[in-house]
Amino acid sequence: MNFIKKLALVLVIIGAINWGLIAFFEFDLVAALFGGQFAIGSKIIYAIVAISGLISISFLFMDRDNRTPVAH
């Protein structure tokens, strides 16, 4: 797995943890760290996590054994 895909996976995990905090505790860690939901810093983090999620979609189409795209 190359660096970009590993980074994307880490960011997706961070995003999932943030969503869990929102669901269970009504606490948005990203907003707390970067000045609110609508602050430019928060928007950048949200956008980066969203892009990481889109990159991670490709993991659904990879063969688990040799990490190559599955041919149909």
Z-matrix of the N, CA and C atoms (Angstrom, degrees):
N
C 1 1.448
C 2 1.523 1 108.01
N 3 1.308 2 116.48 1 128.78
C 4 1.456 3 118.27 2 -177.05
C 5 1.537 4 111.40 3 -80.01
N 6 1.307 5 115.25 4 171.83
C 7 1.463 6 121.94 5 -173.92
C 8 1.526 7 112.26 6 -58.65
N 9 1.323 8 118.38 7 -44.19
C 10 1.467 9 121.65 8 -177.64
C 11 1.524 10 110.53 9 -61.36
N 12 1.326 11 117.02 10 -42.88
C 13 1.462 12 119.73 11 -179.62
C 14 1.517 13 111.49 12 -68.60
N 15 1.324 14 117.93 13 -37.54
C 16 1.465 15 120.26 14 176.52
C 17 1.527 16 110.52 15 -65.19
N 18 1.320 17 116.19 16 -43.29
C 19 1.460 18 120.34 17 178.44
C 20 1.526 19 110.31 18 -62.75
N 21 1.325 20 116.70 19 -42.92
C 22 1.462 21 120.46 20 178.44
C 23 1.521 22 110.59 21 -60.03
N 24 1.316 23 117.16 22 -42.94
C 25 1.460 24 120.90 23 -179.98
C 26 1.530 25 111.04 24 -63.85
N 27 1.313 26 117.42 25 -42.99
C 28 1.474 27 121.08 26 177.80
C 29 1.529 28 110.06 27 -60.82
N 30 1.327 29 117.29 28 -44.15
C 31 1.462 30 120.47 29 -179.31
C 32 1.528 31 112.01 30 -67.33
N 33 1.323 32 117.76 31 -34.91
C 34 1.456 33 120.83 32 175.90
C 35 1.530 34 109.66 33 -65.25
N 36 1.313 35 117.47 34 -40.16
C 37 1.463 36 121.29 35 177.64
C 38 1.523 37 110.20 36 -63.67
N 39 1.333 38 117.27 37 -43.66
C 40 1.460 39 120.98 38 177.33
C 41 1.530 40 109.88 39 -60.90
N 42 1.321 41 116.92 40 -42.73
C 43 1.462 42 120.64 41 177.44
C 44 1.523 43 111.90 42 -61.81
N 45 1.318 44 116.89 43 -40.21
C 46 1.460 45 120.82 44 179.07
C 47 1.529 46 110.84 45 -65.42
N 48 1.312 47 116.68 46 -40.14
C 49 1.471 48 120.24 47 177.12
C 50 1.527 49 109.77 48 -63.74
N 51 1.324 50 117.07 49 -41.99
C 52 1.467 51 119.99 50 178.51
C 53 1.530 52 110.75 51 -62.19
N 54 1.335 53 116.88 52 -43.01
C 55 1.468 54 119.58 53 177.51
C 56 1.525 55 111.27 54 -63.31
N 57 1.322 56 117.32 55 -36.92
C 58 1.464 57 120.44 56 176.15
C 59 1.521 58 111.69 57 -63.49
N 60 1.330 59 116.22 58 -41.87
C 61 1.467 60 119.72 59 177.05
C 62 1.528 61 111.02 60 -62.07
N 63 1.329 62 116.03 61 -39.74
C 64 1.464 63 119.61 62 178.27
C 65 1.525 64 110.43 63 -64.75
N 66 1.325 65 117.13 64 -44.67
C 67 1.468 66 121.45 65 -176.66
C 68 1.524 67 112.66 66 -67.82
N 69 1.320 68 116.18 67 -44.14
C 70 1.463 69 119.34 68 -173.11
C 71 1.522 70 114.20 69 -89.42
N 72 1.313 71 117.14 70 -30.83
C 73 1.459 72 120.25 71 -172.79
C 74 1.529 73 113.85 72 -125.88
N 75 1.337 74 117.59 73 1.45
C 76 1.458 75 122.71 74 -176.78
C 77 1.533 76 111.38 75 51.69
N 78 1.341 77 114.98 76 42.79
C 79 1.459 78 121.75 77 -178.95
C 80 1.528 79 108.81 78 -128.64
N 81 1.315 80 116.36 79 117.85
C 82 1.463 81 122.25 80 179.04
C 83 1.531 82 107.78 81 -97.42
N 84 1.314 83 116.77 82 102.38
C 85 1.460 84 121.99 83 -176.72
C 86 1.524 85 111.73 84 -62.72
N 87 1.323 86 117.26 85 -40.81
C 88 1.469 87 120.37 86 179.71
C 89 1.528 88 109.90 87 -61.43
N 90 1.323 89 116.56 88 -46.58
C 91 1.461 90 120.11 89 179.39
C 92 1.525 91 111.11 90 -63.19
N 93 1.318 92 116.65 91 -39.24
C 94 1.467 93 120.06 92 179.83
C 95 1.525 94 111.48 93 -65.27
N 96 1.322 95 117.03 94 -37.76
C 97 1.467 96 120.57 95 -177.70
C 98 1.523 97 113.14 96 -79.12
N 99 1.338 98 117.23 97 -29.94
C 100 1.460 99 119.99 98 -171.36
C 101 1.526 100 114.28 99 -115.32
N 102 1.317 101 118.60 100 14.66
C 103 1.454 102 120.55 101 170.42
C 104 1.511 103 117.07 102 95.51
N 105 1.298 104 119.07 103 26.62
C 106 1.463 105 121.62 104 178.03
C 107 1.512 106 112.03 105 107.00
N 108 1.325 107 114.97 106 161.91
C 109 1.463 108 120.38 107 -176.54
C 110 1.524 109 113.13 108 -62.33
N 111 1.308 110 117.62 109 -31.86
C 112 1.452 111 120.38 110 -173.66
C 113 1.523 112 113.27 111 -102.41
N 114 1.323 113 116.64 112 6.94
C 115 1.465 114 120.92 113 175.75
C 116 1.524 115 109.04 114 -71.37
N 117 1.314 116 116.22 115 150.04
C 118 1.474 117 120.29 116 -176.44
C 119 1.534 118 111.30 117 -60.26
N 120 1.324 119 117.75 118 -36.78
C 121 1.465 120 120.70 119 178.80
C 122 1.515 121 111.85 120 -62.49
N 123 1.326 122 116.25 121 -44.22
C 124 1.466 123 120.22 122 178.22
C 125 1.520 124 111.17 123 -64.33
N 126 1.325 125 116.47 124 -42.84
C 127 1.465 126 119.67 125 179.92
C 128 1.523 127 111.45 126 -61.51
N 129 1.323 128 116.78 127 -38.22
C 130 1.470 129 120.32 128 177.89
C 131 1.521 130 110.41 129 -64.49
N 132 1.329 131 116.93 130 -45.75
C 133 1.478 132 120.56 131 179.00
C 134 1.518 133 110.13 132 -62.14
N 135 1.331 134 117.24 133 -46.06
C 136 1.471 135 119.99 134 178.70
C 137 1.529 136 110.88 135 -58.90
N 138 1.323 137 117.17 136 -41.56
C 139 1.467 138 120.91 137 179.89
C 140 1.523 139 111.51 138 -65.64
N 141 1.327 140 117.07 139 -42.24
C 142 1.469 141 120.70 140 179.11
C 143 1.523 142 110.85 141 -63.61
N 144 1.326 143 116.83 142 -41.68
C 145 1.468 144 120.27 143 178.18
C 146 1.529 145 110.07 144 -65.67
N 147 1.321 146 117.57 145 -39.43
C 148 1.472 147 120.58 146 178.02
C 149 1.525 148 111.30 147 -63.11
N 150 1.322 149 117.25 148 -44.08
C 151 1.467 150 121.09 149 177.75
C 152 1.525 151 110.23 150 -62.55
N 153 1.324 152 116.43 151 -38.28
C 154 1.467 153 120.83 152 177.37
C 155 1.522 154 110.93 153 -62.90
N 156 1.310 155 116.29 154 -38.54
C 157 1.463 156 120.25 155 176.27
C 158 1.516 157 111.72 156 -62.34
N 159 1.331 158 116.24 157 -41.26
C 160 1.467 159 119.70 158 178.07
C 161 1.524 160 111.30 159 -65.23
N 162 1.326 161 117.22 160 -40.72
C 163 1.470 162 120.73 161 176.75
C 164 1.520 163 110.27 162 -62.33
N 165 1.330 164 116.37 163 -38.38
C 166 1.465 165 121.23 164 -176.68
C 167 1.515 166 113.12 165 -69.59
N 168 1.317 167 117.93 166 -17.44
C 169 1.467 168 120.30 167 175.86
C 170 1.526 169 110.18 168 -56.73
N 171 1.330 170 116.81 169 -33.66
C 172 1.467 171 120.13 170 -179.11
C 173 1.520 172 112.30 171 -61.83
N 174 1.343 173 117.99 172 -22.50
C 175 1.471 174 120.58 173 178.65
C 176 1.520 175 111.65 174 -63.78
N 177 1.320 176 117.81 175 -25.27
C 178 1.461 177 121.44 176 179.35
C 179 1.520 178 112.11 177 -68.24
N 180 1.313 179 116.62 178 -22.57
C 181 1.456 180 121.33 179 -174.72
C 182 1.517 181 113.13 180 -108.21
N 183 1.324 182 116.92 181 20.24
C 184 1.465 183 121.08 182 179.96
C 185 1.523 184 109.92 183 -109.19
N 186 1.316 185 115.33 184 142.99
C 187 1.454 186 122.22 185 174.88
C 188 1.523 187 108.22 186 -71.40
N 189 1.309 188 118.91 187 131.06
C 190 1.459 189 122.17 188 -175.23
C 191 1.532 190 113.20 189 -69.49
N 192 1.327 191 117.45 190 -29.97
C 193 1.466 192 119.59 191 -174.88
C 194 1.523 193 112.96 192 -76.48
N 195 1.302 194 117.92 193 -47.60
C 196 1.463 195 118.21 194 -175.83
C 197 1.534 196 113.44 195 -117.23
N 198 1.328 197 117.62 196 9.14
C 199 1.464 198 123.70 197 173.34
C 200 1.529 199 113.95 198 55.89
N 201 1.325 200 115.17 199 38.25
C 202 1.462 201 119.98 200 176.86
C 203 1.533 202 107.24 201 -115.09
N 204 1.320 203 117.01 202 154.91
C 205 1.456 204 118.84 203 177.45
C 206 1.525 205 111.87 204 -59.03
N 207 1.315 206 115.95 205 140.19
C 208 1.452 207 121.66 206 -179.79
C 209 1.524 208 109.02 207 -79.31
N 210 1.332 209 116.78 208 127.60
C 211 1.462 210 121.77 209 178.20
C 212 1.534 211 108.53 210 -93.86
N 213 1.327 212 115.20 211 135.83
C 214 1.473 213 118.88 212 178.68
C 215 1.496 214 110.09 213 -111.39
